[in-house]
Amino acid sequence: MKNTVSNRILLVGDSACQVKPFSGGGIIYGLTASEYCATTCVKALKESRFDSNFLKKEYDKKWKEKLEKSIRRGLLYRKILDKFSDKQLNFLFSSGKILKLTRILESWDMDLLMD
């Protein structure tokens, strides 16, 4: 999502597209972003700043620094895997066991898709 803030508005979770591309879940993404949101709300109240520029700097940019790369990477992986049939995917993953690719897959953080 291009913007997850506006004057007096902060979007979090599904409404901010903080969703895992593989499963459609997003508890970790939503909880991570909600920490930034809460911190921003406290700061906004202390400074009486509720304008979109302030909220973008304090919330939008910060959650994206943490999560955007993982979401984009997940979308790319999803697009690639969507091109395969179930039969092809089964072959790919069964071949992975032979090629020891499962170790690589098991080492990934599937919530933040980092290696």
Backbone bond lengths (Angstrom), bond angles and torsions (degrees), N, CA, C in turn:
res aa  C-N    CA-C-N  psi(-1)  N-CA   C-N-CA  omega(-1)  CA-C   N-CA-C  phi
1 M - - - 1.443 - - 1.524 109.02 -
2 K 1.316 115.49 134.64 1.459 118.92 -177.33 1.526 111.42 -64.33
3 N 1.308 117.69 -49.11 1.463 122.16 178.83 1.519 110.12 -129.66
4 T 1.318 115.00 137.15 1.462 119.73 175.93 1.528 110.00 -117.54
5 V 1.338 115.21 16.65 1.466 120.60 177.86 1.519 110.16 -138.19
6 S 1.301 113.94 158.22 1.459 123.15 170.35 1.524 104.90 -152.41
7 N 1.315 118.33 -178.37 1.458 119.41 176.68 1.523 109.46 -56.36
8 R 1.326 116.33 121.36 1.465 124.08 177.50 1.528 114.91 64.21
9 I 1.322 118.13 16.00 1.472 121.39 -177.39 1.523 110.35 -131.88
10 L 1.333 115.80 132.24 1.468 122.82 172.05 1.525 107.12 -130.34
11 L 1.315 117.28 126.72 1.458 121.38 177.42 1.527 109.47 -97.33
12 V 1.336 115.75 141.09 1.466 121.68 -179.10 1.526 108.38 -138.58
13 G 1.324 116.23 148.40 1.467 121.24 175.30 1.513 112.91 74.35
14 D 1.324 116.60 -139.57 1.462 121.36 -177.23 1.524 112.60 -56.61
15 S 1.327 117.55 -38.84 1.463 120.49 -177.75 1.529 111.86 -66.31
16 A 1.330 117.67 -20.68 1.464 122.67 178.45 1.535 111.21 -102.43
17 C 1.321 116.99 10.22 1.471 123.01 -177.57 1.526 112.03 60.40
18 Q 1.301 116.44 32.07 1.463 121.72 176.36 1.529 107.39 -90.44
19 V 1.343 113.78 68.86 1.458 121.75 -171.57 1.524 109.10 -126.47
20 K 1.330 116.01 142.25 1.458 120.95 177.39 1.524 109.94 -73.93
21 P 1.333 117.66 120.83 1.462 120.36 -177.71 1.522 114.32 -62.70
22 F 1.335 118.29 -26.98 1.464 119.95 -177.90 1.518 112.50 -75.72
23 S 1.307 116.86 -43.09 1.457 119.49 -170.65 1.521 113.84 -113.89
24 G 1.317 117.36 -15.95 1.461 120.30 -173.72 1.519 111.42 82.41
25 G 1.337 116.20 -3.25 1.455 120.58 176.30 1.517 110.08 -77.30
26 G 1.287 116.09 -168.42 1.448 117.71 178.59 1.513 113.18 167.36
27 I 1.314 116.69 23.74 1.469 120.30 -179.59 1.526 110.35 -56.76
28 I 1.329 116.94 -47.48 1.470 120.68 -178.62 1.520 110.11 -63.48
29 Y 1.328 117.03 -44.58 1.468 120.33 179.51 1.530 110.40 -62.27
30 G 1.318 116.71 -46.63 1.467 120.60 -179.43 1.519 112.47 -63.66
31 L 1.332 116.97 -41.61 1.462 120.03 178.57 1.525 111.86 -67.06
32 T 1.311 116.13 -39.43 1.465 120.29 178.07 1.524 110.17 -62.77
33 A 1.330 116.01 -49.15 1.464 120.04 -179.61 1.527 111.35 -65.99
34 S 1.326 117.43 -32.84 1.466 119.72 -178.78 1.526 111.61 -66.14
35 E 1.336 117.13 -29.01 1.466 119.76 175.08 1.526 110.49 -64.43
36 Y 1.329 115.93 -44.26 1.468 120.00 176.94 1.530 110.47 -64.70
37 C 1.320 115.68 -38.61 1.466 120.83 179.84 1.531 110.79 -63.60
38 A 1.310 117.22 -46.73 1.469 121.40 -179.45 1.528 111.05 -62.14
39 T 1.319 115.72 -45.07 1.468 120.21 178.67 1.528 110.29 -60.63
40 T 1.318 116.19 -42.13 1.465 121.05 179.31 1.521 111.20 -64.81
41 C 1.324 116.83 -41.58 1.473 120.24 179.35 1.527 111.21 -61.73
42 V 1.313 116.99 -43.40 1.467 120.71 178.92 1.528 109.80 -62.51
43 K 1.323 115.91 -46.12 1.467 120.36 179.89 1.530 110.98 -64.16
44 A 1.316 117.21 -39.83 1.472 121.29 179.31 1.530 110.61 -63.43
45 L 1.328 116.79 -41.16 1.467 120.35 178.20 1.529 111.16 -65.53
46 K 1.328 116.79 -43.00 1.462 120.40 179.93 1.523 111.95 -63.69
47 E 1.336 116.28 -37.51 1.458 120.64 -176.37 1.531 113.62 -98.78
48 S 1.339 116.42 -0.69 1.473 121.75 -175.50 1.526 111.47 49.94
49 R 1.312 114.35 48.33 1.474 121.59 179.71 1.523 108.02 -121.82
50 F 1.303 116.65 113.31 1.464 121.16 -178.30 1.525 111.44 -126.71
51 D 1.340 116.08 13.52 1.467 120.72 -178.07 1.532 110.46 -79.39
52 S 1.309 115.35 156.91 1.464 120.96 -175.31 1.533 112.31 -62.57
53 N 1.320 118.52 -33.93 1.471 119.82 179.26 1.529 111.26 -62.74
54 F 1.316 116.24 -44.59 1.467 121.12 178.43 1.529 110.36 -64.13
55 L 1.328 116.45 -47.60 1.466 120.87 -177.64 1.529 111.49 -65.46
56 K 1.318 116.53 -35.56 1.466 120.08 177.85 1.529 110.00 -64.04
57 K 1.325 116.93 -45.35 1.463 121.83 -179.04 1.528 111.32 -65.87
58 E 1.317 116.83 -42.60 1.459 121.40 -173.60 1.530 114.35 -85.59
59 Y 1.320 117.59 -27.00 1.463 119.79 -176.48 1.530 112.38 -118.96
60 D 1.327 116.56 -61.31 1.460 121.73 -172.82 1.532 111.87 -55.26
61 K 1.306 116.78 -51.31 1.467 120.14 -178.36 1.527 111.94 -65.67
62 K 1.319 116.96 -37.27 1.470 119.89 -175.95 1.524 112.78 -71.81
63 W 1.344 117.08 -44.46 1.465 116.58 179.97 1.520 109.98 -67.23
64 K 1.340 116.68 -35.10 1.468 119.36 179.71 1.527 111.51 -67.32
65 E 1.325 117.65 -36.01 1.464 120.26 175.89 1.526 110.68 -58.69
66 K 1.308 116.33 -35.82 1.466 121.53 -177.69 1.534 112.86 -82.86
67 L 1.332 117.96 -40.66 1.464 120.87 -168.23 1.533 116.53 -113.88
68 E 1.307 117.84 -23.50 1.470 119.34 -171.72 1.529 113.14 -58.79
69 K 1.320 117.23 -42.06 1.464 120.27 -179.50 1.531 110.96 -60.44
70 S 1.313 116.39 -42.34 1.468 120.39 179.57 1.518 111.72 -66.42
71 I 1.322 116.78 -40.50 1.468 120.28 179.76 1.527 109.83 -66.11
72 R 1.315 116.91 -45.18 1.471 120.63 178.92 1.530 111.13 -62.94
73 R 1.328 117.26 -42.57 1.461 120.75 179.01 1.534 109.79 -63.10
74 G 1.317 116.76 -42.94 1.460 120.76 178.20 1.517 112.18 -61.90
75 L 1.333 116.74 -39.04 1.468 120.70 177.28 1.526 111.00 -63.74
76 L 1.319 116.45 -41.26 1.459 120.60 178.08 1.525 110.49 -62.78
77 Y 1.328 117.08 -49.02 1.466 120.78 178.49 1.525 110.83 -59.35
78 R 1.322 115.95 -41.30 1.469 120.32 -179.78 1.522 110.97 -62.60
79 K 1.338 116.71 -43.69 1.472 120.82 179.03 1.528 110.93 -62.01
80 I 1.304 115.95 -40.24 1.470 119.82 179.21 1.525 110.30 -66.20
81 L 1.327 117.10 -49.65 1.471 120.57 -177.24 1.525 112.26 -66.93
82 D 1.328 117.94 -29.57 1.472 120.89 178.71 1.524 112.36 -64.72
83 K 1.319 117.81 -19.23 1.465 121.35 -179.72 1.533 112.30 -78.75
84 F 1.337 116.63 -14.92 1.458 121.22 -179.11 1.523 111.00 -92.30
85 S 1.318 116.02 146.70 1.464 120.75 172.51 1.529 108.24 -78.70
86 D 1.321 116.75 167.59 1.465 120.37 177.04 1.536 110.63 -59.40
87 K 1.328 115.68 -40.87 1.471 120.38 -179.34 1.535 109.87 -62.56
88 Q 1.315 117.00 -42.95 1.462 120.56 179.14 1.532 111.39 -65.99
89 L 1.321 116.38 -40.61 1.466 119.80 178.30 1.526 111.19 -64.08
90 N 1.324 116.61 -42.70 1.465 120.21 177.72 1.527 110.63 -59.43
91 F 1.327 116.07 -43.65 1.466 120.12 178.15 1.523 110.67 -63.65
92 L 1.315 116.53 -43.82 1.465 121.65 -179.35 1.525 111.19 -58.95
93 F 1.329 116.26 -47.99 1.462 119.48 -177.83 1.529 112.37 -74.12
94 S 1.325 117.95 -32.60 1.464 118.33 175.41 1.520 109.98 -70.52
95 S 1.312 118.72 -33.82 1.472 121.93 174.61 1.513 110.33 -67.98
96 G 1.326 116.49 -32.70 1.460 121.01 178.85 1.513 112.13 -59.40
97 K 1.330 116.58 -35.58 1.469 119.84 178.11 1.521 110.13 -64.50
98 I 1.315 114.89 -41.07 1.460 119.45 179.82 1.533 109.87 -67.21
99 L 1.319 116.58 -41.25 1.468 121.32 -177.46 1.527 112.93 -85.58
100 K 1.310 116.02 3.34 1.468 123.04 179.88 1.535 112.56 62.81
101 L 1.318 116.78 27.68 1.460 121.06 176.31 1.523 111.39 -73.74
102 T 1.308 116.34 -17.56 1.465 119.10 -179.10 1.522 110.95 -63.07
103 R 1.324 118.00 -31.22 1.473 120.16 177.24 1.526 110.71 -61.05
104 I 1.318 115.52 -41.47 1.470 119.95 178.66 1.520 109.78 -64.27
105 L 1.324 116.75 -48.72 1.465 120.85 -179.17 1.519 111.31 -61.56
106 E 1.329 117.44 -39.11 1.461 121.08 -179.33 1.526 112.48 -69.28
107 S 1.324 117.07 -23.26 1.465 120.12 -178.77 1.529 112.34 -83.30
108 W 1.321 117.97 -13.94 1.469 120.99 -179.71 1.515 111.23 -70.65
109 D 1.295 115.53 145.20 1.456 122.14 169.22 1.515 105.75 -86.18
110 M 1.327 117.22 101.34 1.471 120.45 -173.66 1.517 112.73 -71.41
111 D 1.337 118.63 -14.88 1.450 119.16 175.55 1.515 110.91 -78.09
112 L 1.320 116.64 -42.78 1.460 119.06 -178.17 1.532 112.26 -110.17
113 L 1.332 117.19 6.00 1.453 123.64 176.54 1.521 113.23 43.49
114 M 1.296 114.22 53.92 1.463 119.89 177.70 1.524 108.08 -114.94
115 D 1.320 114.97 150.93 1.458 117.66 178.88 1.497 111.03 -101.83
